[in-house]
Amino acid sequence: MSFERKKILVLGAGYAGLQTVSKLQKLLSHQDADITLINKNEYHYEATWLHETAAGTIDWEEGVYPINKVVDAQKVVFVPAEVTAIHKDEQRVETTQGTFQYDILVVALGFESETFGIEGMEEHAHSIVNPETATAARKEIERNFANYRQSNDPKDISILVGGAGFTGIEYLGELVESVPELCEKHGIDYNKVNITCVEAAPKMLPMFPENLVEYAVEFLKDRGVKFMVDTPIVAANEDGFVVEVNDEKQQIEANSVIWTAGVRGSSLMEESFDGVKRGRIVVGPDLRIEGYDNIYAIGDVAAVMNGETERPWPTTAQIAMQLGEHTAKNIELSLKGERLEEFSYNDRGTVCSLGSKDGIGLVMGREIKGKKAAFMKRVIDSRAIFKIGGPLLAYSKGKMF
């Protein structure tokens, strides 16, 4: 290693950023570099569990853990602060806790909701992008169901879900577990509840084979979920969604409205870099930004290209963690003056939960469904915690014990 201590600055403690730091502190000694991690919150939240918080099947505290449980204080300085500006040419980052200089920068600022310009969506629908928004969505449903006993208004026990992608389907799977319990609590007939999912695309869950999609849809339909597929949402208002059916606009009413259909990278990316689209910037095979050999972009703010399809890999937790590991290895190589390695994604599969006891998945090329998929989902969720925080954290926060 060089005798000059480099300043490594990591922005964001999501899956990508925290995995980078976790790996760096194993690869480097405290004499090799000064590592600083900056994150808005003092905790890391499991983004892939947010739908559970939003449905009320877990409390938000169950899906978070203190960042200080992961970082080695002898090697890493953790600063709870919000990043407000990145000055790439001056190698300087501004935050709510001061200004930081860097020699090497890792941008892993995460995602935010994307409404695609749909009128009224930001004002009238809840999103599921962090523990605060997920908790707000949960409280909205609980408040409306509690109010139904006095109002007798069908809108109070009607839930609209925008989007039948991965998050939307997993959220619906949790709702059909939690809503019956909510009905029992308030003396409501579950058969009177309306849960409607609206999807603009002609097909749901395109990452899965048709037979698995059918299994998921039938599972949810059997529990009262109604689907409106190939139905664009043109607006959201105080009464619910306005959709387009056969070229005619139609109002769908509900007092609980949840938007799950879109996320984008941090809006700070557009303010800081050129060529950014929806908060994502194309990076090179070694995960660095073109023209800036000391800046890596990973996770939701990066478009990491698949060389075979010439399209970006999806921004999943699985790939984010692999990006974090690879970035740490490349930083170690750069400090040694060695050639950086190109990123290669190892797709181990995908599992979509349908509540806590069912699901569908493609794992290592094999199709799974039912209890096997639910078990595999718990394994995946627990493994993510283990990879970042080790066995003790996985034991206390994972889903296997």
C-alpha positions as CSV (number, residue, x, y, z in Angstrom):
1,M,0.0,0.0,0.0
2,S,1.0,3.6,-0.5
3,F,2.3,5.4,2.6
4,E,0.0,8.3,1.8
5,R,-3.3,7.8,3.6
6,K,-6.1,8.3,1.2
7,K,-9.4,9.8,2.2
8,I,-12.2,7.4,1.2
9,L,-15.7,8.9,1.5
10,V,-18.8,6.7,1.1
11,L,-22.2,8.4,0.7
12,G,-25.2,6.3,1.7
13,A,-25.6,3.3,4.0
14,G,-28.1,1.2,2.0
15,Y,-27.2,-2.2,0.7
16,A,-24.5,-1.0,-1.7
17,G,-22.9,1.6,0.5
18,L,-22.9,-0.4,3.8
19,Q,-21.6,-3.5,2.0
20,T,-18.7,-1.3,0.6
21,V,-17.8,-0.2,4.0
22,S,-18.2,-3.6,5.6
23,K,-15.8,-5.1,3.0
24,L,-13.3,-2.1,3.0
25,Q,-12.8,-2.4,6.8
26,K,-11.8,-6.1,6.3
27,L,-9.5,-5.4,3.3
28,L,-7.7,-2.3,4.7
29,S,-5.9,-1.5,7.9
30,H,-6.5,1.8,9.7
31,Q,-3.0,2.8,8.3
32,D,-4.1,2.4,4.7
33,A,-6.8,4.9,4.5
34,D,-9.2,7.2,6.3
35,I,-12.7,5.9,5.7
36,T,-15.8,8.0,6.3
37,L,-19.4,6.9,5.9
38,I,-22.1,9.5,5.7
39,N,-25.8,8.6,6.0
40,K,-28.9,10.6,6.7
41,N,-30.1,8.2,9.5
42,E,-28.2,6.5,12.3
43,Y,-29.7,3.2,11.2
44,H,-29.7,1.0,8.1
45,Y,-33.1,-0.2,6.9
46,E,-33.9,-3.3,5.0
47,A,-35.5,-1.8,1.9
48,T,-36.8,-5.2,0.8
49,W,-38.8,-5.4,4.1
50,L,-40.6,-2.1,3.7
51,H,-43.7,-3.6,2.2
52,E,-44.1,-5.6,5.4
53,T,-44.0,-2.4,7.5
54,A,-46.5,-0.7,5.2
55,A,-48.9,-3.6,5.6
56,G,-48.5,-3.8,9.3
57,T,-47.1,-7.4,9.4
58,I,-43.9,-6.1,11.1
59,D,-43.1,-3.0,13.1
60,W,-40.6,-0.6,11.5
61,E,-38.1,-1.2,14.2
62,E,-37.9,-4.9,13.2
63,G,-36.5,-3.9,9.8
64,V,-33.7,-1.6,10.9
65,Y,-30.5,-1.8,12.8
66,P,-27.9,0.7,14.0
67,I,-25.1,1.4,11.5
68,N,-22.7,1.5,14.4
69,K,-23.3,-2.3,14.8
70,V,-21.6,-2.8,11.5
71,V,-18.8,-0.2,11.2
72,D,-15.5,-0.8,12.9
73,A,-14.9,2.5,14.8
74,Q,-11.1,2.0,14.7
75,K,-11.2,2.1,10.9
76,V,-14.4,4.0,9.9
77,V,-15.8,7.3,11.0
78,F,-19.6,7.3,10.7
79,V,-21.3,10.7,10.3
80,P,-25.1,10.9,10.5
81,A,-25.8,13.7,8.1
82,E,-27.7,14.5,4.9
83,V,-25.6,15.1,1.7
84,T,-26.6,18.4,0.2
85,A,-24.1,18.9,-2.6
86,I,-21.3,17.0,-4.4
87,H,-18.6,19.1,-6.0
88,K,-16.9,16.5,-8.2
89,D,-14.1,18.8,-9.6
90,E,-13.2,20.2,-6.2
91,Q,-13.4,16.7,-4.6
92,R,-15.6,18.1,-1.9
93,V,-19.0,17.0,-0.5
94,E,-21.3,19.3,1.5
95,T,-23.6,17.9,4.2
96,T,-25.8,19.2,7.1
97,Q,-22.8,18.4,9.3
98,G,-20.1,20.2,7.4
99,T,-17.9,19.8,4.4
100,F,-15.8,16.7,3.6
101,Q,-12.8,16.4,1.2
102,Y,-12.1,13.1,-0.5
103,D,-9.5,11.3,-2.6
104,I,-11.9,8.5,-3.5
105,L,-15.7,8.9,-3.5
106,V,-18.3,6.2,-3.5
107,V,-21.8,7.5,-4.3
108,A,-24.5,5.1,-3.1
109,L,-27.3,7.5,-2.2
110,G,-30.2,5.2,-2.8
111,F,-33.7,5.6,-4.2
112,E,-36.8,7.8,-4.0
113,S,-40.3,7.5,-5.3
114,E,-40.9,8.1,-9.0
115,T,-44.5,9.0,-10.0
116,F,-43.8,9.5,-13.8
117,G,-45.5,12.9,-13.7
118,I,-49.0,11.4,-12.9
119,E,-51.1,14.3,-11.7
120,G,-51.8,14.3,-8.0
121,M,-49.9,11.1,-7.2
122,E,-47.3,12.7,-4.8
123,E,-50.1,14.6,-3.0
124,H,-52.7,11.9,-2.7
125,A,-50.9,8.6,-2.5
126,H,-48.5,7.0,0.0
127,S,-45.2,5.6,-1.3
128,I,-43.1,2.9,0.2
129,V,-39.5,4.2,0.1
130,N,-38.3,4.3,3.7
131,P,-39.6,3.4,7.2
132,E,-41.3,6.8,7.6
133,T,-43.4,6.5,4.4
134,A,-44.1,2.8,5.0
135,T,-45.3,3.6,8.6
136,A,-47.5,6.4,7.3
137,A,-49.1,4.1,4.8
138,R,-49.8,1.5,7.5
139,K,-51.3,4.1,9.8
140,E,-53.6,5.5,7.0
141,I,-55.1,2.0,6.6
142,E,-55.5,1.4,10.3
143,R,-57.1,4.9,10.8
144,N,-59.6,4.4,8.0
145,F,-60.6,0.9,9.2
146,A,-61.1,2.2,12.7
147,N,-63.2,5.1,11.3
148,Y,-65.5,2.7,9.3
149,R,-67.5,1.8,12.4
150,Q,-68.8,5.4,12.6
151,S,-68.7,6.4,9.0
152,N,-70.0,3.1,7.4
153,D,-68.3,4.6,4.3
154,P,-67.1,1.8,1.9
155,K,-64.1,4.0,0.9
156,D,-62.8,3.6,4.5
157,I,-62.3,-0.2,3.9
158,S,-61.1,0.2,0.3
159,I,-57.4,0.0,-0.5
160,L,-56.0,1.0,-3.9
161,V,-52.5,-0.2,-4.8
162,G,-50.8,1.4,-7.8
163,G,-48.5,-1.1,-9.5
164,A,-48.3,-4.9,-9.9
165,G,-44.5,-5.1,-10.0
166,F,-42.3,-6.8,-7.5
167,T,-43.1,-4.5,-4.6
168,G,-46.8,-4.2,-5.4
169,I,-47.3,-8.0,-5.4
170,E,-45.3,-8.5,-2.2
171,Y,-47.2,-5.7,-0.6
172,L,-50.5,-7.3,-1.6
173,G,-49.3,-10.6,-0.2
174,E,-48.8,-8.9,3.2
175,L,-52.1,-7.1,3.0
176,V,-54.1,-10.3,2.7
177,E,-52.5,-11.4,5.9
178,S,-52.8,-8.2,7.9
179,V,-56.2,-6.9,6.8
180,P,-58.2,-9.9,8.1
181,E,-56.7,-9.3,11.5
182,L,-57.6,-5.6,11.2
183,C,-61.1,-6.6,10.3
184,E,-61.4,-8.9,13.3
185,K,-60.1,-6.1,15.6
186,H,-62.8,-3.7,14.4
187,G,-65.6,-6.1,13.8
188,I,-65.6,-5.7,10.1
189,D,-66.7,-8.4,7.6
190,Y,-63.6,-9.0,5.4
191,N,-65.9,-9.8,2.5
192,K,-66.8,-6.1,2.4
193,V,-63.2,-5.0,2.0
194,N,-62.1,-3.9,-1.4
195,I,-58.4,-4.3,-2.3
196,T,-57.7,-3.3,-5.9
197,C,-54.4,-3.3,-7.7
198,V,-54.0,-1.2,-10.9
199,E,-51.2,-1.9,-13.4
200,A,-50.6,0.0,-16.6
201,A,-48.5,-2.8,-18.2
202,P,-50.2,-5.7,-20.0
203,K,-48.3,-8.2,-17.8
204,M,-47.4,-8.5,-14.1
205,L,-44.1,-9.7,-12.8
206,P,-42.3,-10.0,-16.2
207,M,-39.2,-11.4,-14.5
208,F,-41.1,-14.7,-13.8
209,P,-42.5,-17.4,-16.1
210,E,-46.2,-17.3,-16.8
211,N,-47.1,-20.3,-14.6
212,L,-45.5,-18.6,-11.6
213,V,-47.3,-15.3,-12.3
214,E,-50.6,-17.2,-12.6
215,Y,-49.9,-18.9,-9.2
216,A,-49.3,-15.5,-7.5
217,V,-52.3,-13.9,-9.1
218,E,-54.7,-16.7,-8.2
219,F,-53.3,-16.7,-4.7
220,L,-54.2,-13.1,-4.3
221,K,-57.5,-13.3,-6.1
222,D,-58.6,-16.1,-3.8
223,R,-58.0,-13.7,-0.9
224,G,-60.1,-11.0,-2.4
225,V,-57.7,-8.9,-4.4
226,K,-59.0,-7.4,-7.7
227,F,-56.7,-6.7,-10.5
228,M,-57.0,-4.1,-13.3
229,V,-54.2,-4.9,-15.7
230,D,-53.3,-2.9,-18.9
231,T,-55.0,0.1,-17.2
232,P,-53.1,3.3,-17.0
233,I,-53.5,5.6,-14.0
234,V,-53.9,9.1,-15.3
235,A,-54.4,10.9,-12.0
236,A,-54.7,10.6,-8.3
237,N,-57.1,12.7,-6.2
238,E,-58.8,12.8,-2.8
239,D,-61.2,10.1,-3.9
240,G,-58.5,7.6,-5.2
241,F,-57.3,6.9,-8.8
242,V,-58.5,8.1,-12.1
243,V,-57.8,5.4,-14.7
244,E,-58.3,5.0,-18.4
245,V,-60.5,2.1,-19.5
246,N,-61.3,1.7,-23.2
247,D,-60.2,5.3,-23.8
248,E,-62.6,6.6,-21.2
249,K,-61.6,8.0,-17.8
250,Q,-63.0,6.2,-14.7
251,Q,-62.8,7.1,-11.0
252,I,-61.9,4.3,-8.6
253,E,-62.6,5.3,-5.0
254,A,-60.7,4.4,-1.9
255,N,-59.5,6.3,1.2
256,S,-56.2,4.3,1.4
257,V,-54.1,4.8,-1.7
258,I,-50.6,3.3,-2.0
259,W,-48.2,3.9,-4.9
260,T,-45.6,1.1,-5.5
261,A,-45.0,1.4,-9.2
262,G,-41.9,3.4,-9.5
263,V,-38.6,4.4,-7.9
264,R,-35.6,6.4,-9.2
265,G,-32.1,7.2,-8.0
266,S,-31.5,10.2,-5.7
267,S,-32.4,13.5,-7.3
268,L,-29.0,14.8,-6.0
269,M,-27.4,13.0,-8.9
270,E,-28.9,15.3,-11.5
271,E,-27.6,18.3,-9.6
272,S,-24.1,16.8,-9.3
273,F,-23.3,14.9,-12.6
274,D,-24.0,15.2,-16.3
275,G,-25.8,12.5,-18.3
276,V,-28.0,11.4,-15.4
277,K,-31.5,9.9,-16.2
278,R,-34.0,9.3,-13.4
279,G,-31.3,9.6,-10.8
280,R,-29.0,7.0,-12.4
281,I,-25.7,7.5,-14.2
282,V,-24.0,5.0,-16.5
283,V,-20.8,3.7,-15.0
284,G,-17.9,1.9,-16.6
285,P,-17.2,-1.9,-16.2
286,D,-15.1,-1.1,-13.1
287,L,-18.0,1.0,-11.7
288,R,-16.3,4.4,-12.0
289,I,-17.9,7.4,-13.6
290,E,-16.4,8.4,-17.0
291,G,-13.9,11.2,-16.6
292,Y,-13.6,10.8,-12.9
293,D,-11.3,7.9,-12.0
294,N,-11.8,8.5,-8.3
295,I,-15.6,8.4,-8.2
296,Y,-17.6,5.2,-8.0
297,A,-21.4,5.1,-8.4
298,I,-23.3,2.0,-7.2
299,G,-26.7,0.8,-6.2
300,D,-29.8,2.8,-7.2
301,V,-27.9,5.8,-8.5
302,A,-25.9,3.7,-11.0
303,A,-26.8,2.2,-14.4
304,V,-24.5,-0.9,-14.6
305,M,-24.7,-2.2,-18.1
306,N,-25.3,-5.8,-18.9
307,G,-22.9,-6.5,-21.7
308,E,-25.1,-9.1,-23.4
309,T,-28.3,-7.1,-23.5
310,E,-26.7,-3.6,-23.5
311,R,-29.3,-2.6,-20.9
312,P,-28.7,-1.8,-17.3
313,W,-29.0,-4.5,-14.7
314,P,-32.1,-4.1,-12.4
315,T,-31.5,-2.2,-9.2
316,T,-32.1,-5.0,-6.7
317,A,-30.6,-5.6,-3.3
318,Q,-28.8,-8.6,-4.6
319,I,-26.9,-6.7,-7.2
320,A,-26.4,-3.7,-4.9
321,M,-24.5,-5.9,-2.4
322,Q,-22.3,-7.4,-5.1
323,L,-21.6,-3.9,-6.4
324,G,-20.5,-2.9,-2.9
325,E,-18.2,-5.8,-2.6
326,H,-16.7,-5.2,-6.0
327,T,-16.2,-1.5,-5.3
328,A,-14.3,-2.3,-2.1
329,K,-12.0,-4.7,-3.9
330,N,-11.3,-2.2,-6.7
331,I,-10.5,0.5,-4.2
332,E,-8.0,-1.9,-2.6
333,L,-6.5,-2.6,-6.0
334,S,-6.2,1.1,-6.8
335,L,-4.4,1.8,-3.5
336,K,-1.9,-0.9,-4.5
337,G,-1.5,0.7,-7.9
338,E,-2.9,-2.4,-9.6
339,R,-5.3,-2.7,-12.4
340,L,-9.0,-2.6,-11.5
341,E,-11.3,-5.5,-12.3
342,E,-14.5,-5.4,-14.3
343,F,-17.8,-6.1,-12.5
344,S,-19.5,-9.4,-13.3
345,Y,-23.0,-10.0,-11.9
346,N,-23.8,-13.4,-10.4
347,D,-27.6,-13.8,-10.6
348,R,-28.5,-16.3,-7.9
349,G,-32.2,-15.9,-8.5
350,T,-35.3,-14.0,-7.3
351,V,-38.0,-14.8,-4.8
352,C,-41.3,-12.9,-4.5
353,S,-43.1,-13.4,-1.2
354,L,-46.8,-13.8,-0.9
355,G,-47.1,-13.1,2.8
356,S,-45.1,-15.0,5.3
357,K,-46.0,-18.5,4.3
358,D,-46.1,-18.5,0.5
359,G,-44.3,-17.1,-2.6
360,I,-42.9,-17.8,-6.0
361,G,-39.3,-17.8,-7.2
362,L,-36.5,-18.7,-9.6
363,V,-33.5,-19.9,-7.7
364,M,-30.4,-21.1,-9.5
365,G,-32.5,-21.8,-12.6
366,R,-35.2,-23.7,-10.7
367,E,-38.8,-22.7,-10.2
368,I,-40.1,-22.8,-6.7
369,K,-43.5,-21.8,-5.1
370,G,-45.5,-22.2,-1.9
371,K,-43.8,-22.9,1.4
372,K,-40.4,-23.6,-0.3
373,A,-40.4,-20.1,-1.8
374,A,-41.4,-18.6,1.6
375,F,-38.5,-20.4,3.3
376,M,-36.1,-19.3,0.6
377,K,-37.2,-15.7,1.0
378,R,-36.4,-15.9,4.8
379,V,-33.0,-17.3,3.9
380,I,-32.3,-14.5,1.4
381,D,-33.4,-11.8,3.9
382,S,-31.2,-13.3,6.7
383,R,-28.3,-13.8,4.4
384,A,-28.3,-10.1,3.4
385,I,-27.9,-9.1,7.1
386,F,-25.2,-11.8,7.6
387,K,-23.2,-10.6,4.6
388,I,-23.1,-7.0,5.9
389,G,-23.1,-7.4,9.7
390,G,-22.0,-10.9,10.5
391,P,-23.5,-13.8,12.4
392,L,-24.5,-12.0,15.6
393,L,-26.5,-9.4,13.7
394,A,-28.1,-12.0,11.5
395,Y,-29.1,-13.9,14.6
396,S,-30.7,-10.9,16.3
397,K,-32.3,-9.3,13.2
398,G,-32.7,-12.1,10.6
399,K,-35.7,-14.2,10.0
400,M,-34.4,-17.7,10.6
401,F,-34.5,-17.7,14.4
